[in-house]
Every structure is written in structure tokens, then in C-alpha cells.
Amino acid sequence: MDNDKRSAQPTAAWTRAQDRLWLLARELLVVALPDGTIETVNPMWTELLGYEAHEIIGTTFLAYTHPDDLDATVDAFAGIFEQPLHVPFEYRFRHKDGSYRWIAWTGNCSEGRVYAAGRDLAPERLREKVVSDPEEVSRLAFNSVGGIGAWRADLVQGRYVADAAIAKLYGLDPVRAAAGVPTAEFLGNVHPDDRPALQAEIARSLVSGRDMALEYRLRHPDGTVRWVLSRWRTHLDAEGKPVRRTGVGVETTAQRNMEEQLRQAQKMEAVGQLTGGLAHDFNNLLAGITGALGLMQIRMRQGRIDDLERYMTVAQGASRRAAALTHRLLAFSRRQTLDPKPTDVNGLIAGMEELIRRTIGPHIALEVVGAVGLWPSLIDPGQLENALLNLCINARDAMPDGGRITIETANKWLDYAASSTHDIPEGQYLSVCVTDTGTGMTPEVVARAFEPFFTTKPLGEGTGLGLSMIHGFARQSGGHVRIYSEVGDGTTVCLYLPRYYGDVESEDVAQRAAEVARAGQGETVLIVDDEPSVRMLVTEVLADLGYAAIEATDSAAGLKILQSEARIDLLITDVGLPGGMNGRQMADAALVRRPGLQVLFITGYAENSLIGNGRLQPGMQILTKPFAVETLAMRIRDLMTIQRVNGSL
């Protein structure tokens, strides 16, 4: 199907994605007739401007325009029929309460309708003030500027004085906050996971005397978790000693929630880019697996066993490639944000190389240049995979006639001047750059590339979410992203990620598997899984290791055995089980009666789907399907060793 037909007849999945974006978007979305009559609006009109849909549909834009902006608005509206309005047009729009709000509009005209999106400029301008001039905003905030709070700290006495907005945001009593509270109380509700970074940032600001900024979470007394962007300035006395600190803060929870919603919508778009070739790829892999198994069966019937090793190698290789692909897709589709972990970025890119090659197609060459001795980074691996895949998709789309994509990593030291340019603290970083030989971008497009919903693709071929999500991921990871591009000379997008000062754990599975200990006398393992082939596989491995095995097909049968007097040294269970409870619930119930029981979860889902918002207890491990027999044996060895040690105490 050619591009014209694809644009004119969007898929049902794309239509559903558009519907979700319409409901979830944090911008004003509107469809209007050529004369400016409003045909339909999204729910943000009620939240941002106070109008219910029925109150504004049928009226015109100009009825709500500030009189001083009327002529410019008419000109901008007329121009949209000549070419899309990519550069935001800003003008004042009347709220239902009679006040005016500055809104930045973009849009285009298609099939006799005007499609426009409007962004409220007030939060951006407040955030710009927080970052650019905390002293000025501090003065304004203590005079009740809405949306921003301010505080002052006496470093000698260790007390913080905060206005009502900060007291409300931080969960403090406003009367006590106005009189001054101790440092421990002021920072007491900072999220434990974010407190070390905040304390380190405060310490650096005291030593350097420079302005510092950080975005972190607060655990409010009402049970909610709130994000705050805070900036502070340290004041020195005549001898250069810090004596006072002033700061400002603005809540960014809504923006964080919007970024998460956009991230999910962006994932939907990227998955749509992938699905075209997945069926073909999986059929190829399955053909290799089933064909090899069929030939093995025939050769065994014929008594010809010389070629069995070769057929097994083919089947195992295809299985590993299929498993790698499904694991990447599962990681890519996870809804929850993963915890950052020390990551070997070169290894991550190498693991994605085959998936990227499938995605960009055979007409585009891919080159990976990994720096020797690349530093590790403390990042969310799933989000970095997401970012790389989307950068390569963008690069592919910029080269319709073919070309080359280069992924390159390097270690970088950013001094004060360079870090100021990149708007990140000075220090050591690693860069991940994706370069294409495509059409390139104009300076105007580069300036807007990270804006949500901005896209140069035709209607129906892109949401404009990819780069905005990559930018959000880099900033949340303590890094930055930059675009270098010239029209006709291609584009380079570089992510700068902070160096992790530590080692990335790795282990040689084959070497450890060779050390698997044999079972002790009478040691018994309970296997709970509704898939017979999995139970058979696990039972065979246990038999080879000398363990007795008991099987159950659902959680009810498994729990009945666990609550009996039977000896059970290890529980191996699937997560998704029939029988009224899942594997985690069954294991938790069993631990009430058997507190020292070791548990191995085997699951075909992403690992985080097992634990949700909770955490695994000591003595629990996860193994993701499909798995190598050697890996299963190694995990059994580890858990049984722990069981023996606990039993001897």
C-alpha cells in the first residue's frame, strides 16, 4: 500500500491511538470550520479555560480573542490555509471567568477543517522564572504569586521560613512554616530515594556558591507523591562563608503525569512502526525451529544420529533470537517506569542491533561504533532502548531512498563552560549519538523538535511524541540531548548520560552452571505451572540434579500441598496461574506457614509485572521465559544453597 493510501485510510489501531490522545492530551485541541466556527474540543478546554464543550461549540475563535490581539489573530488564522502554522502563534484567549490567558497555537488545514493545538504559556513562563532568576521569583512569591512558592533559610540557625504555597506543597503547617521550621522538618517529606541526590546538591552549592536546581519527589502527608522543581541561591558573608539560602519551587506533578501519558502514546506509535515485519520474522524463526525438530525426528527414526547436533544448533539459535525479540518488545511495552540500574550501554546497544536492523530495513546500512572502555551509566535500560529505537526510526524516515545510520558511543568530560551550554552539571558523561545521512532539518525545525506533538510528518503518520519523550528521559536521568543538523547533510542526535562510578555486574552462566551442586538426600521441589511442557522441562532438570519433584497445575492445588506436612525445600511457580490467585499471592500465603521457603518465579511477562509496586522478599528470584536449561539449574543451585544454610542455623 502506498503512502497516499495509508494516509487516507488510517488503521483502526491508529484511530484508537488518536482517540486516546484526544482524551489524554494536556493541550487544547480543537477542530474548526474554515470560518472559525468551533466544531469540537477536547476535555482540556474545561480544565484550562473553564468552558464545557456545549458552551463553546458553535462559537468562533474571534469571540474569545483579546481586542488588542484581534488583527494579528485574523492574519494568522487566514495564513493557516496557505501553509501549516508550525511556529507557535501566541495571543490572549478569554477564560470563562473573564480573565485572559496567553495561549500558543499551532495547526494546519485538511479536508475543509482546521486542526489546532494550544499550549498554556503560564506554566512555562513560571518555570523559566524559577530557573533564570530565583531571587526575583522569591520576592514575587512571598507576595502571593500563584503557582510558585518561596523559602529562605538561615544557615547559622538551620531554620527555613516558607510561604503558604511551599508549606502546602511540602506538607507543612503554614503558621509554623511562616515562623521558621528546622531543616530536618523542612526536608522531612522528601522522598527517601531522592534525598541523597538533594543533600549532595545542597552540599555542592554550599561549597561552590553557585545557583543549583533539582527536580525531586515529596511524600505528602495526604499519601500522594508530588514532584517539585526547586532552585536555590547561596548567599555568602564578607569572608566568603555561606550564611543564607533563598529558594523557589513550583510543583511539576501534572507535567510528569503528562510526560508518562505521552510516553505510552509514543510507545504505541513505535510499536505500530514495528508490527509490519514482526509476523514475517517470527514465521521465519518458527520455520527454522519446527523444520530442525522435524528433521531430528526423521533422522532418529532412520537411526542416523550424526546430524542431530547440527539440527539442534539451528533450533536453539532460532529460539534464542525469538526470545531476544520478545524480551525487547516486553521491555518496550511496559507501562511502569523501571528503576534505574547500572548499565553497560555498549552491551545494551549490541543486544538491540538485530531488532534495529529489522526495523530500519535492508535499504539502510547500520554501523555501530562502541567506544573502548565506555563508562557505565545509572539509567533505565528500557527507556534507553525505547529512545534508541525511536531515533533509528526517525533516521530511517529521513532517508526514503536509503542511506546509513551510525550509532556511536564515547566518554565525555564536560567542564563548566560546556556544561553550561548543555544545561547540566559539569562532570563525566557518556554520549550515545545516532547519525543519519538523510534530509536534515532547518534551524526552525531543530528549535521545535522536542515540543510534544510537533511533527513534520503528514497527518496520520506520526504523533510528534518521540523526541519529546527522549528529551524527558535524558533530563530525568540527569543528562541532556542535543540535535546537530543541516539541510541536505543529515542529522545527529546525541544523548549525554551521567557516568556511574561503579561496576556493572556480570556473570558467566556456563561457568557457574558447571558448578551446580547435586541434591541432598530427600530434598524436594514443588513445581506449579499450568503449562505441561514447562512442568516436564523443570522436572527433567530436577531429576538430573537428583531432586524429588512434586507437580501442581494451578494455585489452589499448589497451596494445598504447601499447607500440608509434605517436605518442600523450594517452590518453582509461574506468575499467571489459574485457581483463584497468581503465583506471587500463592507464595506469600505459603510463607505464612513456611517462613524460610525459597521461591523461584518463572514468567513470560516483563519482570516488573510480577512485583507491581511492591518488592520481592529475600529468598525470591525471577527467571523469565524462555530460559536456558543451564540458567534454570544455576538458579536452583543458588536457592537450594540458601535453603541449606538457613536450615543449618
Secondary structure, DSSP 8 states (H G I E B T S, - for coil): --HHHHHHS--HHHHHHHHHHHHH-SSEEEEE-TTSBEEEE-THHHHHH---HHHHTTSBGGGGB-GGGHHHHHHHHHHTTTS-EEEEEEEEEE-TTS-EEEEEEEEEEETTEEEEEEEESHHHHHHHHHHH-HHHHHHHHTTT-TT-EEEEEETTTTEEEE-HHHHHHHT--HHHHHH-EEHHHHTTTB-TTTHHHHHHHHHHHHHH---EEEEEEEE-TTS-EEEEEEEEEEEE-TTS-EEEEEEEEEE-HHHHHHHHHHHHHHHHHHHHHHHHHHHHHHHHHHHHHHHHHHHHHHHHHHT--TTHHHHHHHHHHHHHHHHHHHHHHHHHH--S----EEE-HHHHHHHHHHHHHHHH-TTEEEEEE--TT---EEE-HHHHHHHHHHHHHHHHHT-TT-EEEEEEEEEEEE-HHHHHHHTS-SEEEEEEEEEE-S----HHHHHHTTSTT---S-TTS--S-HHHHHHHHHHHTT-EEEEEE-TTS-EEEEEEEEB-SS------HHHHHTT-----TT-EEEEE-S-HHHHHHHHHHHHHHT-EEEEESSHHHHHHHHTSS---SEEEEESS-SSSS-HHHHHHHHHHH-TT-EEEEEESS-THHHHTTS---TTEEEEESS--HHHHHHHHHHHHHHHHHHHH-
